[in-house]
Amino acid sequence: MTVKDAVAERVRSLCAERGMKPNELANISGVTPSTVYSMLDSRRRDVSVITIKKLCDGLEMTLGEFFSAPVFDALEQEIF
């Protein structure tokens, strides 16, 4: 799993935990729904840290809390 895939999985998990759809997360975070849906799209490779920060603000959590999840603990090496 790549970092981008882990971020998408974490966003999906947080939405499910809070009973919200990605569109709702976009609205409370001040980003466009297309931004959230594109970061969840497995064909897209890059995710902006600024976008993750905005999503964290909408979820009322820190970046540290966002990245403190098992999904990030065993990521593949990104440099080959």
C-alpha positions in Angstrom: 0.0 0.0 0.0 1.3 3.5 -0.8 1.0 6.6 1.3 -1.7 7.9 -1.0 -3.7 4.7 -0.6 -3.3 4.8 3.2 -4.5 8.5 3.2 -7.6 7.5 1.2 -8.3 4.5 3.4 -8.0 6.7 6.5 -10.4 9.4 5.1 -12.9 6.6 4.3 -12.5 5.2 7.8 -13.0 8.5 9.5 -16.1 9.3 7.4 -17.6 5.9 8.3 -16.8 6.3 12.0 -18.6 9.7 12.0 -21.4 8.6 9.7 -20.7 11.1 7.0 -20.2 11.0 3.3 -17.1 12.4 1.6 -19.3 15.2 0.2 -20.2 16.3 3.8 -16.5 16.2 4.8 -15.7 18.5 1.9 -18.4 21.0 2.9 -17.3 21.2 6.5 -13.6 21.4 5.5 -13.9 24.1 2.9 -12.7 22.1 0.0 -14.6 21.1 -3.1 -16.3 17.7 -3.2 -14.3 17.0 -6.4 -11.1 17.4 -4.4 -12.2 14.9 -1.8 -13.5 12.4 -4.4 -10.3 12.8 -6.5 -8.1 12.0 -3.5 -10.2 8.8 -2.9 -9.8 7.8 -6.5 -7.2 5.0 -6.8 -6.0 6.3 -10.2 -4.8 9.6 -8.7 -1.3 9.4 -7.2 -0.7 12.7 -5.3 -2.4 14.1 -2.2 -1.7 17.5 -0.9 -0.7 17.9 2.8 -2.6 21.2 2.7 -5.8 19.3 1.7 -5.2 16.8 4.4 -4.8 19.6 6.9 -8.1 21.2 5.8 -9.9 17.8 6.1 -8.4 17.5 9.6 -9.7 20.9 10.5 -13.1 19.9 9.4 -12.9 16.7 11.4 -11.6 18.7 14.4 -8.4 16.6 14.7 -4.7 17.3 14.3 -2.5 16.0 11.6 -0.8 13.9 14.3 -4.1 12.3 15.1 -4.8 11.7 11.5 -1.5 10.0 10.8 -1.5 8.1 14.1 -3.3 5.1 12.7 -2.3 1.5 12.0 -2.7 2.0 8.3 0.4 4.2 8.2 2.6 1.8 10.3 3.6 -0.7 7.6 3.7 1.3 4.4 5.8 0.3 1.4 8.9 2.2 0.6 8.1 5.0 -1.9 11.6 5.2 -3.4 12.7 2.2 -5.5 
